[in-house]
Amino acid sequence: MKKRISVFLISILLCLACAFPVWAGTVSRLDDQAGLLDAEQQESLSSTLDEISERDQVDVVVVTVNSLEGKTAQTYAEDYFIDHGYGQGENGDGILFLLDMGDRNWAIATHGYAIEVFTDAGQSYIMDQVKPYLSDGDYNEAFHKFATECDDFITQADEAEPYDVENLPKEPFEVGINLLIALAVGLVAGLLVTGNMRRKLKTVRKQERAASYVRQGSMNVTRSNDFYLYSTVSKSAKPKNEDSNGGSSTHTSSSGDTFGGSSGKF
């Protein structure tokens, strides 16, 4: 009888572990419900998300869905974060990126330390890097770009101060082959035009006196005035506005937790 009870209890625990993978410690940081990635891409992205999350001690999560089930993208992302037990440490540090293919919505939900790391300006910067890939349908590259940007932002916050309005990452200037060709063509065209103009001016000689350029009797000076041609202007830096939209805006989710985040369409 005791053996049967033990087997029964073990079966119940196994069923609960399968139904709630968070309890079993097997929660995945990638849930591609919309099927945007193939098996190889899913495996690669999952490994990237896990490596970054475990190294930085902040969960970085990507979720795709086909329907928001009547919720807003922001609410869905926050509820998903809480319901699936994401977030590391006592404050539940983590960031979740949601992509809704039904109405082409995206949302970012930040919790715990991630609220400080990913400021409003920082999230806007990240999405500026990610949205071009989303618009092109290159979802795999978009998610990897999101992950690597998150890694960079967390490292920055750990080592110095979070990226914000006045210290966002500087984008590298890339000189493409088309730009180089355009510059070369412009230079050659300019040399040809100016060379032709110079050839037409061979009969012109520089004069020693300014009066030589004035036709005799064509100008009579009847009045003269002195004008100041130069002035000194002093400038001082404008004081920084403490309310320059820096930092992270927060709100209370439907679960009663404090979240930061943003949302939009792609």
C-alpha positions as CSV (number, residue, x, y, z in Angstrom):
1,M,0.0,0.0,0.0
2,K,2.8,2.4,1.0
3,K,4.6,1.6,-2.3
4,R,1.5,2.4,-4.3
5,I,1.1,5.7,-2.5
6,S,4.8,6.6,-3.2
7,V,4.4,5.8,-6.9
8,F,1.2,7.8,-7.0
9,L,2.9,10.8,-5.4
10,I,5.9,10.6,-7.7
11,S,3.6,10.5,-10.7
12,I,1.8,13.6,-9.5
13,L,5.1,15.5,-9.0
14,L,6.3,14.5,-12.5
15,C,3.0,15.7,-14.0
16,L,3.3,19.0,-12.2
17,A,6.9,19.4,-13.4
18,C,5.8,18.8,-17.0
19,A,2.9,21.2,-16.7
20,F,5.0,23.9,-15.0
21,P,8.6,23.7,-16.4
22,V,9.6,26.7,-14.3
23,W,9.3,24.5,-11.2
24,A,11.5,21.9,-12.8
25,G,14.2,24.5,-13.6
26,T,13.9,23.9,-17.3
27,V,12.3,27.1,-18.4
28,S,13.4,28.2,-21.9
29,R,14.4,31.8,-22.6
30,L,13.1,31.3,-26.2
31,D,9.5,30.5,-27.0
32,D,8.9,30.7,-30.7
33,Q,5.2,30.0,-30.8
34,A,4.8,31.8,-34.2
35,G,7.4,29.4,-35.8
36,L,9.6,32.1,-37.2
37,L,12.8,30.1,-36.7
38,D,13.9,26.7,-37.9
39,A,15.3,24.1,-35.5
40,E,18.9,25.1,-36.1
41,Q,18.2,28.8,-35.6
42,Q,16.2,28.1,-32.4
43,E,19.0,26.1,-31.0
44,S,21.6,28.8,-31.8
45,L,19.4,31.6,-30.4
46,S,18.6,29.7,-27.2
47,S,22.3,29.1,-26.6
48,T,23.0,32.7,-27.1
49,L,20.2,33.8,-24.7
50,D,21.3,31.3,-22.1
51,E,24.9,32.3,-22.2
52,I,24.2,36.0,-21.9
53,S,21.6,35.5,-19.2
54,E,23.8,33.3,-17.1
55,R,26.9,35.4,-17.5
56,D,25.2,38.7,-16.9
57,Q,22.8,37.4,-14.2
58,V,19.9,39.0,-16.0
59,D,17.4,36.9,-17.9
60,V,17.2,37.9,-21.6
61,V,14.0,36.3,-23.1
62,V,12.5,36.3,-26.6
63,V,8.9,35.2,-27.2
64,T,6.9,35.2,-30.5
65,V,3.1,34.6,-30.7
66,N,0.4,34.8,-33.4
67,S,-2.2,36.4,-31.1
68,L,-2.2,38.6,-28.0
69,E,-5.5,37.0,-26.8
70,G,-7.2,40.3,-26.4
71,K,-4.4,41.9,-24.4
72,T,-2.1,44.8,-25.4
73,A,1.4,43.8,-26.4
74,Q,2.8,45.4,-23.2
75,T,0.4,43.6,-20.9
76,Y,1.0,40.3,-22.6
77,A,4.8,40.6,-22.3
78,E,4.6,41.4,-18.6
79,D,2.1,38.7,-17.8
80,Y,4.2,36.2,-19.7
81,F,7.3,37.2,-17.8
82,I,5.6,36.7,-14.4
83,D,3.6,33.6,-15.3
84,H,6.7,31.8,-16.6
85,G,8.9,32.7,-13.6
86,Y,11.5,34.7,-15.4
87,G,13.9,37.0,-13.6
88,Q,17.1,36.3,-11.6
89,G,17.9,37.1,-8.0
90,E,15.6,38.4,-5.4
91,N,14.4,41.3,-7.6
92,G,13.6,39.1,-10.6
93,D,16.1,40.8,-12.9
94,G,15.2,40.3,-16.6
95,I,14.1,41.7,-19.9
96,L,11.6,40.1,-22.3
97,F,11.1,40.9,-26.0
98,L,7.7,40.0,-27.4
99,L,6.9,39.8,-31.1
100,D,3.2,39.5,-32.1
101,M,2.8,38.4,-35.7
102,G,-1.0,38.8,-35.6
103,D,-1.0,42.6,-35.7
104,R,2.8,43.1,-36.1
105,N,3.3,44.4,-32.6
106,W,6.4,44.3,-30.5
107,A,6.9,45.0,-26.8
108,I,9.8,45.1,-24.3
109,A,9.2,44.3,-20.6
110,T,11.9,45.1,-18.1
111,H,11.9,43.9,-14.4
112,G,14.1,44.4,-11.4
113,Y,17.7,45.6,-12.3
114,A,16.8,45.6,-16.0
115,I,14.6,48.6,-15.4
116,E,17.7,50.6,-14.5
117,V,19.8,49.0,-17.2
118,F,17.4,49.6,-20.1
119,T,16.3,53.2,-19.9
120,D,13.6,54.6,-22.2
121,A,16.2,56.1,-24.5
122,G,18.1,52.9,-24.4
123,Q,15.1,50.8,-25.4
124,S,14.5,53.2,-28.3
125,Y,18.1,52.8,-29.4
126,I,17.9,49.0,-29.3
127,M,14.7,48.9,-31.4
128,D,16.3,51.3,-33.9
129,Q,18.9,48.5,-34.5
130,V,16.3,45.7,-34.4
131,K,13.3,47.0,-36.4
132,P,15.0,47.1,-39.9
133,Y,15.6,43.3,-39.6
134,L,12.0,42.8,-38.5
135,S,10.7,44.8,-41.5
136,D,12.8,42.7,-43.8
137,G,11.5,39.5,-42.3
138,D,15.0,38.5,-41.0
139,Y,13.7,37.5,-37.6
140,N,16.7,35.4,-36.7
141,E,19.1,38.3,-37.2
142,A,16.7,40.6,-35.4
143,F,16.6,38.4,-32.3
144,H,20.3,37.9,-32.3
145,K,20.8,41.7,-32.6
146,F,18.4,42.2,-29.6
147,A,20.4,39.7,-27.6
148,T,23.8,41.2,-28.3
149,E,22.5,44.7,-27.7
150,C,21.2,43.6,-24.3
151,D,24.5,42.1,-23.4
152,D,26.3,45.4,-24.3
153,F,23.8,47.4,-22.2
154,I,24.1,45.2,-19.2
155,T,27.9,45.3,-19.4
156,Q,27.8,49.1,-19.6
157,A,25.5,49.4,-16.6
158,D,27.7,47.0,-14.6
159,E,31.0,48.8,-15.4
160,A,30.0,52.4,-15.6
161,E,26.5,53.9,-15.9
162,P,23.5,52.8,-18.0
163,Y,23.2,54.0,-21.5
164,D,20.8,56.9,-21.5
165,V,19.8,60.1,-23.4
166,E,23.3,61.7,-23.3
167,N,25.5,58.7,-23.5
168,L,24.0,56.2,-26.0
169,P,26.3,54.0,-28.0
170,K,28.0,55.6,-31.0
171,E,27.2,53.9,-34.2
172,P,30.2,53.1,-36.3
173,F,30.5,55.0,-39.6
174,E,30.6,52.6,-42.5
175,V,32.0,53.8,-45.8
176,G,30.4,51.7,-48.6
177,I,31.8,51.1,-52.0
178,N,29.0,53.1,-53.6
179,L,29.9,56.1,-51.5
180,L,33.6,55.9,-52.5
181,I,32.6,55.6,-56.2
182,A,30.3,58.6,-55.9
183,L,33.1,60.7,-54.3
184,A,35.6,59.7,-57.0
185,V,33.1,60.6,-59.8
186,G,32.4,63.9,-58.1
187,L,36.1,64.7,-57.8
188,V,36.8,63.9,-61.4
189,A,33.8,66.0,-62.6
190,G,34.9,68.9,-60.5
191,L,38.4,68.8,-61.9
192,L,37.2,68.8,-65.5
193,V,34.8,71.7,-65.0
194,T,37.3,73.9,-63.1
195,G,40.0,73.0,-65.6
196,N,37.9,74.2,-68.5
197,M,37.0,77.4,-66.7
198,R,40.7,78.1,-66.0
199,R,41.6,77.6,-69.6
200,K,39.0,80.3,-70.6
201,L,40.6,82.8,-68.2
202,K,44.1,82.8,-69.8
203,T,43.7,86.4,-71.1
204,V,42.9,87.8,-67.7
205,R,45.7,89.3,-65.7
206,K,45.8,90.2,-62.0
207,Q,45.9,94.0,-61.4
208,E,48.0,95.6,-58.7
209,R,45.4,98.3,-57.7
210,A,41.8,97.9,-56.9
211,A,41.0,101.0,-58.9
212,S,42.1,99.2,-62.1
213,Y,38.9,97.1,-61.9
214,V,36.6,100.2,-61.9
215,R,35.6,101.8,-65.2
216,Q,36.7,105.4,-65.3
217,G,33.9,107.9,-64.4
218,S,31.5,105.1,-63.5
219,M,31.6,105.7,-59.8
220,N,31.8,108.9,-57.7
221,V,32.1,108.6,-53.9
222,T,29.9,111.3,-52.3
223,R,29.7,110.0,-48.8
224,S,31.8,107.6,-46.6
225,N,31.0,105.9,-43.3
226,D,32.9,103.7,-40.9
227,F,31.4,100.3,-40.0
228,Y,32.5,97.7,-37.5
229,L,33.2,94.5,-39.4
230,Y,33.9,92.2,-36.5
231,S,32.5,91.8,-33.0
232,T,33.2,89.5,-30.0
233,V,30.4,87.2,-28.9
234,S,30.7,85.3,-25.6
235,K,28.8,82.0,-25.3
236,S,28.1,79.9,-22.2
237,A,26.8,76.4,-22.1
238,K,23.1,75.9,-21.5
239,P,22.5,74.2,-18.1
240,K,21.4,70.6,-18.5
241,N,17.7,70.0,-18.1
242,E,17.2,67.5,-15.3
243,D,13.9,66.5,-16.9
244,S,15.4,65.6,-20.3
245,N,13.4,62.4,-20.5
246,G,16.3,60.4,-19.1
247,G,16.0,57.3,-17.0
248,S,13.2,54.7,-17.1
249,S,9.5,55.2,-16.8
250,T,7.7,52.5,-14.8
251,H,4.2,51.3,-14.1
252,T,2.4,48.6,-12.1
253,S,1.4,45.5,-14.1
254,S,-1.8,43.6,-13.8
255,S,0.0,41.2,-11.4
256,G,1.0,44.1,-9.2
257,D,4.7,44.1,-10.1
258,T,6.7,47.1,-11.2
259,F,7.7,47.0,-14.8
260,G,9.5,49.3,-17.3
261,G,9.2,48.8,-21.0
262,S,8.0,50.0,-24.4
263,S,6.0,48.8,-27.3
264,G,5.1,49.6,-30.9
265,K,4.6,48.2,-34.4
266,F,7.0,47.0,-37.1
